[in-house]
């Protein structure tokens, strides 16, 4: 009887030990399953980032595509996939950012200037902010060398190409015309892709074309190869007034020889630098990381389009009347390129 009791006690102890071990194993398994699920869901979550550019053929699309390629190549541990989206240009990009359909976009700062204020035809103030100034958007009226057009005021009553439909070129064209005594109603405005401007000018469908973008501009290079052209000069007094009245206008120079047949330096206008923008609601760390990648790998971007050579410490955070996103500002302060003028 004693032996049986001892046996039962021994069995009870063994069973109790087994239950404890099983319970412990169950807890360990649950912990492991929980940890694995969490890790897997984090590791498998890829963030897709869309960058709005402009129609194919202009500097916006080329530079924007280069930015996306370089960010993808150098993203390190960031689980990003960045894609360049061909869009209608600045105006569409601003609206798409406000709709949450893009995370970043390229824009002309003259157009963004009015968009954030909800003025000059914008239906509301858009809460977009600057991430990085990229390059000057040098724009000018171009005509055939034998057209007889010598100055901007000669465009009155003529058919003039003003840029892609809906891209917003009129936001800087209107002040330029006004400074030369003209309005949009004084010209017969035509719209289309910058590539189509080559044919319009060559066929005589327009007497002049407003061509803008990074230098060299692909459409203008093609135009200069196809025809003997002339860049219509700005009136010096009008140009100075534009620079004084609007924060986005700056003097700009096109070096001699940049375009076929243009053998003298052209003193033109930066009609609003191309800049990278985002919406106010985009996560601060995302903007910080994106600005950091683009800035630190700007030389690689410039290898794909030389306009990106203008992404420089002294200009990357210039003020053009648009607030910078906190994520971008934090990065520029860290590397010591945040200008004091912006903080005032």
C-alpha positions in Angstrom: 0.0 0.0 0.0 2.8 2.3 0.9 4.5 1.5 -2.4 1.3 2.3 -4.3 1.0 5.6 -2.5 4.5 6.5 -3.2 4.0 5.6 -6.8 0.9 7.8 -7.0 2.7 10.7 -5.4 5.6 10.2 -7.8 3.2 10.2 -10.7 1.5 13.3 -9.5 4.8 15.1 -9.2 5.8 14.0 -12.7 2.4 15.0 -14.1 2.6 18.3 -12.4 6.1 18.9 -13.8 5.0 18.0 -17.3 2.0 20.4 -17.0 4.3 23.2 -15.9 6.7 22.5 -18.8 3.8 22.3 -21.3 2.4 25.5 -20.0 5.8 27.2 -20.2 6.3 25.9 -23.8 2.8 27.3 -24.7 3.7 30.7 -23.4 7.0 30.6 -25.3 5.3 29.6 -28.5 2.7 32.3 -28.1 5.4 34.9 -27.5 7.3 33.7 -30.6 4.2 33.6 -32.7 3.3 37.1 -31.6 6.8 38.5 -32.2 7.1 36.8 -35.6 3.8 38.2 -36.8 4.7 41.7 -35.8 8.2 41.5 -37.4 6.8 40.0 -40.5 4.2 42.7 -40.9 6.7 45.4 -40.4 9.3 43.9 -42.7 6.8 43.3 -45.4 5.3 46.8 -45.4 6.6 48.7 -48.4 5.9 52.4 -48.7 5.1 53.5 -52.2 6.1 57.2 -52.8 4.8 59.0 -55.9 6.6 62.1 -57.2 4.7 64.3 -59.6 6.7 65.8 -62.5 5.3 67.1 -65.8 4.7 66.0 -69.4 7.6 64.0 -71.0 10.0 66.2 -72.9 10.7 68.9 -70.4 13.3 69.3 -67.7 10.8 68.6 -64.9 10.1 65.0 -66.1 13.8 64.3 -66.7 15.1 65.7 -63.4 12.1 64.2 -61.4 12.8 60.8 -62.9 16.5 61.1 -62.0 15.6 62.0 -58.4 13.4 58.9 -58.1 16.1 56.6 -59.6 18.8 57.9 -57.3 16.6 57.7 -54.2 15.7 54.1 -55.0 19.4 53.3 -55.5 20.4 54.8 -52.2 17.5 54.2 -49.9 19.4 51.8 -47.6 17.1 50.3 -45.0 14.2 52.5 -46.0 11.5 50.1 -47.4 10.5 52.6 -50.2 9.6 52.3 -53.8 9.7 55.8 -55.4 8.1 56.4 -58.8 8.1 59.5 -61.0 4.6 60.3 -62.3 4.1 62.2 -65.6 1.5 64.8 -64.9 0.2 68.0 -66.3 2.8 70.0 -64.4 2.8 72.4 -61.5 -0.9 73.2 -61.1 -2.0 69.5 -61.4 0.8 68.5 -59.0 -0.4 71.0 -56.3 -4.0 69.7 -56.5 -2.8 66.0 -56.5 -0.8 66.7 -53.3 -3.8 68.3 -51.7 -5.8 65.2 -52.6 -3.2 62.9 -51.1 -2.5 61.2 -54.5 1.2 62.3 -54.5 3.7 62.5 -51.6 6.1 64.8 -53.4 6.0 66.9 -56.6 7.9 69.3 -58.7 6.5 72.8 -59.2 7.4 76.3 -60.4 7.7 78.5 -57.3 5.8 81.3 -59.0 2.8 79.0 -59.3 3.2 77.6 -55.8 3.5 81.2 -54.5 -0.1 82.0 -55.6 -1.5 78.5 -54.8 -0.6 78.8 -51.1 -2.3 82.1 -51.0 -5.4 81.0 -52.8 -5.1 84.0 -55.2 -4.9 84.7 -58.9 -7.6 82.1 -59.8 -6.8 79.4 -57.2 -10.1 78.3 -55.7 -8.6 77.8 -52.3 -5.3 78.2 -50.4 -3.4 74.9 -50.8 -1.4 73.7 -47.8 1.7 72.7 -49.7 5.2 73.4 -48.5 8.7 73.5 -50.0 11.2 70.7 -49.6 14.1 71.8 -51.8 14.9 74.4 -54.4 16.2 72.5 -57.4 17.2 74.8 -60.3 16.3 78.1 -61.9 13.4 78.0 -64.3 14.8 80.2 -67.0 12.1 81.3 -69.4 12.0 83.6 -72.4 10.0 84.3 -75.6 11.6 82.6 -78.6 11.0 83.6 -82.2 12.4 82.8 -85.7 15.4 84.9 -86.6 13.5 86.4 -89.6 10.2 87.1 -87.8 10.7 90.8 -87.3 9.9 90.5 -83.6 12.5 92.6 -81.7 11.0 93.1 -78.3 8.2 91.7 -76.0 5.8 94.5 -76.8 5.9 93.5 -80.5 3.9 90.4 -79.6 0.7 92.4 -79.4 -2.0 90.9 -81.6 0.2 87.9 -82.5 -0.3 84.2 -81.9 2.0 83.1 -79.1 2.6 79.6 -77.6 2.4 79.9 -73.8 3.2 76.4 -72.6 1.4 73.1 -71.7 -2.4 73.4 -71.2 -3.1 73.7 -67.4 0.6 73.8 -66.4 0.3 77.3 -65.1 2.8 79.2 -67.3 0.4 82.1 -67.3 1.2 82.7 -63.6 4.6 84.1 -64.6 3.6 85.2 -68.2 0.9 87.6 -67.0 3.3 89.7 -64.8 5.9 89.6 -67.6 3.4 90.9 -70.1 2.1 93.5 -67.7 5.6 94.9 -67.1 5.9 95.3 -70.9 2.5 97.0 -71.2 0.5 94.0 -72.4 -2.2 91.6 -71.1 -3.1 88.1 -72.0 -6.0 89.5 -74.0 -3.5 91.3 -76.2 -2.2 88.1 -77.6 -3.7 85.0 -79.2 -2.5 82.4 -76.7 -1.9 78.8 -77.9 -1.1 75.8 -75.6 0.4 72.4 -76.0 3.4 70.4 -75.1 6.8 72.0 -75.3 7.7 69.5 -78.0 4.7 70.7 -80.0 6.0 74.3 -79.8 8.9 73.3 -82.1 6.4 72.5 -84.9 4.2 75.4 -84.1 7.0 77.9 -84.5 8.6 76.2 -87.5 5.3 76.0 -89.3 4.4 79.6 -88.7 1.3 78.7 -86.6 2.8 81.0 -83.8 5.1 83.9 -84.1 6.8 83.3 -80.8 6.9 80.7 -78.0 7.4 81.0 -74.3 9.9 78.3 -73.4 10.9 77.7 -69.8 12.6 75.1 -67.6 16.1 74.0 -66.7 19.1 74.9 -68.8 19.6 73.4 -71.3 15.9 73.0 -72.1 15.4 69.9 -74.4 12.6 71.6 -76.4 14.6 74.8 -77.0 17.7 72.7 -78.0 15.5 70.9 -80.6 14.0 74.2 -81.7 17.5 75.7 -82.2 18.6 72.7 -84.2 15.5 72.8 -86.5 15.4 76.6 -87.1 17.5 79.8 -86.9 16.0 81.4 -83.8 16.3 84.5 -81.6 15.7 84.9 -77.9 13.5 88.0 -77.4 15.1 90.3 -74.8 13.3 91.7 -71.8 13.2 95.4 -71.3 15.8 96.2 -68.6 13.5 98.5 -66.6 10.6 96.0 -66.8 12.9 93.2 -65.7 14.1 95.1 -62.6 10.5 96.0 -61.7 9.5 92.3 -61.9 12.4 91.3 -59.6 11.4 94.1 -57.1 7.7 93.3 -57.1 7.8 89.4 -56.9 10.0 87.3 -54.6 10.1 84.4 -57.2 11.7 86.5 -60.1 15.5 86.6 -60.3 18.0 87.7 -62.9 19.3 84.7 -64.9 22.0 84.3 -67.6 22.1 81.8 -70.5 25.7 81.5 -71.5 26.7 82.0 -75.1 26.7 78.7 -77.0 24.2 77.0 -74.8 21.9 76.7 -77.9 22.8 76.3 -81.5 23.1 79.7 -83.2 22.9 81.7 -79.9 26.4 83.0 -79.8 26.0 85.8 -77.3 25.1 85.7 -73.6 21.4 86.2 -73.0 20.4 88.2 -69.9 17.1 86.6 -69.0 14.8 85.8 -66.0 14.4 83.0 -63.6 10.6 83.1 -63.6 10.3 80.9 -60.5 12.8 78.3 -59.5 11.8 74.7 -59.9 11.4 73.3 -56.4 10.4 70.0 -54.8 7.2 70.4 -52.7 5.0 68.3 -50.5 1.8 68.6 -48.5 1.8 69.9 -44.9 0.3 66.6 -43.7 3.1 64.4 -45.0 5.1 62.8 -42.1 8.0 64.9 -40.9 10.5 61.9 -40.9 9.5 61.0 -44.4 10.3 64.5 -45.7 13.5 64.6 -43.7 14.7 61.3 -45.2 13.7 62.3 -48.7 15.4 65.7 -48.6 18.5 64.1 -47.1 18.8 61.4 -49.8 18.3 63.9 -52.6 20.7 66.4 -51.2 23.5 63.9 -50.3 23.3 62.3 -53.8 22.7 65.4 -55.9 25.9 64.7 -57.9 24.4 61.4 -59.1 21.2 63.3 -60.1 23.3 65.8 -62.0 24.9 63.0 -64.0 21.4 62.3 -65.4 20.5 66.0 -66.0 22.9 68.9 -65.5 20.2 71.2 -64.3 20.6 69.4 -61.0 24.1 70.9 -60.7 22.2 73.9 -59.2 21.2 71.9 -56.1 23.8 73.7 -54.0 24.3 74.5 -50.2 23.7 78.2 -50.8 20.5 77.8 -52.8 18.8 74.6 -51.6 16.7 76.4 -48.9 16.2 79.8 -50.5 13.1 81.7 -49.6 10.6 82.3 -52.4 7.5 83.1 -50.4 6.6 79.5 -49.6 7.1 77.9 -46.1 9.4 74.9 -45.8 8.1 71.6 -44.4 9.4 71.0 -40.9 11.1 67.8 -42.0 13.1 69.7 -44.6 13.9 72.5 -42.3 15.2 70.1 -39.6 17.6 68.6 -42.1 18.9 71.9 -43.4 19.5 73.2 -39.9 21.4 70.0 -39.0 23.8 70.4 -41.9 24.1 74.2 -41.4 22.6 75.5 -44.7 19.4 77.0 -43.3 19.5 80.7 -44.2 19.0 83.2 -41.4 16.6 85.2 -43.7 14.1 82.3 -43.5 14.0 82.4 -39.7 13.1 86.0 -39.5 
